[in-house]
């Protein structure tokens, strides 16, 4: 088994513009692709960085389309990996508020890989967004308070709604009972804070049947400790798939933070055309972010309305 450090990390993202873009901007030098043809994946494997992102916007896809897209991506990654003799690790980048085609996307990846994964690591922690997992319950920070995820507006999503904040119960709910809460493995904050690498590694070595692992986390340091145990388990022959928010990709890829890109870095040279920001969401959080954006002098709003296959406004 090759060490984790030698593997290309492929992040498959569910949103067209998500936490991953913030991470890539802050990390610097990370390639972000908005298509998943073989040429793009080839370019990702040939880059100097050990990680790249593919933005699929699969939250906008039907179940049938997202299944096909994830088959295509996985097959192409396998072909390019063999071509360059470079091993890979696929992270199914989920929304930190638990929305998306779960467990379909990771199950599709695993099936396409020949059902080779012993388990699935689930880490929705995302510090920058105020998303924390404590005693197996996932929280969203709002107005300085931690709110269980199932009690937020995100849980009322018409397509990806859910009723459970306890992540073991969430797994059971979304898998329609195929994976039971009692069979899920939980990585406790107490063990992470005690740096009990041996115990956590032993937990990971016991995973089989593509069962789920919930990682509690309230800081990047928790993920750093977990990643040490994860690497030991992988070096001892275990294989995993990953359903995580943005923070884990930064930690596992050993990517250090940088400042967010400035407008001068985004718009290069003498170009004066600027950029187009498209906003469409039913959650109030997006409306709040849009209102803040519109306060900037350089931003000009344009309302686009769509109804009965016609664009107006």
N, C-alpha and C positions, 0 to 999 in steps of 0.2 A: 504494500500500500504506500503510495507516494504521500509525502508530507503536504499538509494544507498549504504551506507557504509556496509550494511549487505549482499550485493550481490557478488557472484563470477563473475569476469570479464573474459569472454572467448574471446580472440583475434584470429580471423580467418584470416590468412595472405595469400595474393595473390602470394607472391614470395617465392622461396625456401630459399633464403638467402637475407634478406632485412634489412631495417631500424630497424625492430623489434629485430633482433639479436643484433644489436648495443645497442638498448635500454635495452634488457635483460642483456647483458654483463655489461652495465654501472649501471644497477639497482641492480644486484646481487640477487641470490636466486630464480629467476623466472624460472619456468619450460617451456621448449620449446620442443614441440613434432613434429616429422616429419611424423607421421601417425595419423589417427583420428579414430582408432578402439575404442570400448567401454572401453577397459582396460586402454587406455591412458587417455581418458576423466575422467574415474573413478579416476585415479591417480591424475589428475589435481584438481579435487574437494576435494581430501583427503589431498593435500599438505597444508603446513602451510601458504602459500601465498594466497592472495585473487585474484590473477590473474595468467593466464597461456596463452601460445601461441600455436596455431596449424598452422604449415607451410604447406600449401596445394600446393604451386606452381601453382595456378589455372590460371596464365597468360599463362601457357603452355597447358592448357586444351581447348578442344572444348566447345562450349556453352552447348552441351548436357551433357558432362562429369562434367563441373563445376556445373551445375544445380543439378545433382544427388549427387555430393559430398557435396554440401551445404545442401541438404535435409537430407543426412545421418548424417552429423555433428549435425544439429539442432535437429533431432529426438533423437540422442544419448544423447545430452546435456539435453534435456527435461526428458528423462528417468532417468538419473543419478541425476538430480536435484530433482525429486520426491523421489528417493530412499533415499537421504540424507536430504530431506526437506530443501534444500538450494536454494534460488532464484538466478537467474543469469542475466547477461547483456552481450549481444553478440555485439562485435565490429567487423565489416567487415573492416579489415585493408587494406586500399587502398594504391596505389603508390602515393607519394606526387607530381608526375608529371602528375597525372590524368589518367594513363593507367590502364587497367583491364576490367573485365566483369561487367561494370556498365551500367544500373541499375539491371542487371540480378541477381547478387549475393544477394543483399539486398532484392530484391523482392522475391527471392526464400526463404530466411530465414523468411521473414514476412509471406508468404503464408503458410509455414510449421508450423509457430507459430499460425496459425488461423487468420491471418491478424489483429493481436492485436495492432500493433504499430500505434500511431496517426500520427507520422511523422518520417522523416529521417534527422539526423544531419550530415552535410557534413563539414569536417574540414581537408583540405589538408596541412595546415601549418606544417612545419617541420624546425625548426630553424637551426639544425645542417647541414642540406642539402641546406640551403639558399632558402627555399620555403616559400613565404609570400603571404597573401591575404589582399589586400588593396582596399577599395571602391569596393568590390565584384569581383575584378579582381585578378586572381592568377598569381604570378610571380615566376620565377626561377632566382636566382642570378648567373650571369656568368661574370667573370673577373671584379668583383666589381660593375656591373650594374644589375638592375632588368629588366628582359626580360619577357614580357607576355608569359604565358605558351604555347599558341597556335603558338608562333613564334619560339619555340625551336625545336630541333631535336626529342624530345620525342613526340611531336604532330604529327610527320610524321610516327609514328609506323604503320607498314603495317596491323596489326590486330586491334589495339586500337587507331588509329589516331583520331584527333579532330581538329576543326577549331575555337573554341571559348575559349577565356581567361576569359571573364566574366562568373562567375560560374552559374548564372541564365540562361544565354544563353547556357552554356555547358550542364546543366540539360535538357533544352528543346531539344538540339541537340541529346544527347545520348538517351533520352526517346522517340525520334521521335515524339515530340510534345505532348505527353500524359501529361507532366507536363510543364506548361508555365512559362516563365521567370517572368511574371507579378504576378504570384501566389506564387512565392517563397518568403519565409521570410528571411530577411537579418539582422544579428546582427552586428551593426555598431561599428567601433573602438571608435568613440566618446562616445557611451554609455558604452562601456567596460571601457574606461579610466575614465569616470565619476563615475564608479561603480554604475550605475543605475540599481540595482538588480531588483527593482520593475518593471521597464519598460521591461527589458529583460524577466523576468518571465511571464509578461502579454503577450508578443509576443509568448512565448512557449505554454502558456495555450490556445492560439487561433488556434494552429495547429491541423488539422484533415485531414482525407482522405489520409494518408501516404504522405502528401506534404513535401517539402524539406526546410531545414533550412541551410543557408549559414552563417558560422561564420568567420568574418574577424579576423585576428590575425597576429601580428608581434613579439610577445614575449610570453613566457610561462605565464606571468602574465595575459595576455588577456584571456587565457584559464582558469586560476584559477577563475577569476571573472565570466566567463560564467558558470563554473561548479557549482558555488553557486546558480545561477539562475536555472540551469538545475535540481539540487537536489530539489529545492523548487517546481518546476513544477512536478517532479516525485512523491514527497511526497503528492502532491495534485491530484494525479491520472493519470497523463499523462504518456504515454509509447512511447519510441522512439527506433529506430535502428540507427546505427552509421556507417558512411563511413568516415574513418579518416586516416591520416598519424600517425606516431609514437608518436608525442608529446602529443596528447590528452590522449593516454593510460597511459602515465606516470603521468599526472596531475590527471586524474580521479581515478587512483589507488593509489594516494598518495605515489608515489615511488620517493625516493630521488636519486640524481645522485651519482655515484661512478666512480673511474677511470676505464678505459678500462682494460680488463683482460690482464695480462702479459703472455708471452709464458710459463712461469713456472706454471701458474695457469691453462692454457689450457692443457698442456701435463703433466700429473700427474705422480709422482713416477719415476721409472727407465725406463719408456718407451722411446725408441729412434726412433720409426718409424715415428714420426711426423704426418702430416696430408695432405690431398689431397684437393686442391682448384681447382674447375672446373669453368672456365670462358667461357661464350658464350653470346655475345650480339652484336647488330648491331649499338649501339650508341657510339659516340666518347668518352663520359664520362667514359665508362667502359674501353676503351682502355687506356685512361690516367691513370686510377686507376691501371690497370694491369702493365703499365710501371713503376709506382712508386713501386709496389710490387716487381717487378723483380730486383730492385736495392738492395734489402736486400740480405745479404750474405747467409742466411739460405734457400732461395727460389731457386729451380731449375726448369726451364721450361721443359715441355714435350708437343709437339704439337700433337694434335689428330684431324685427318681429317675424315669426314664422307660423303660418297657419294654413291648413288645407293645401299643402304643397306650394304655397306662395310666400315669397319674401316681400315684406312691406315695411313701412316706417322709414 
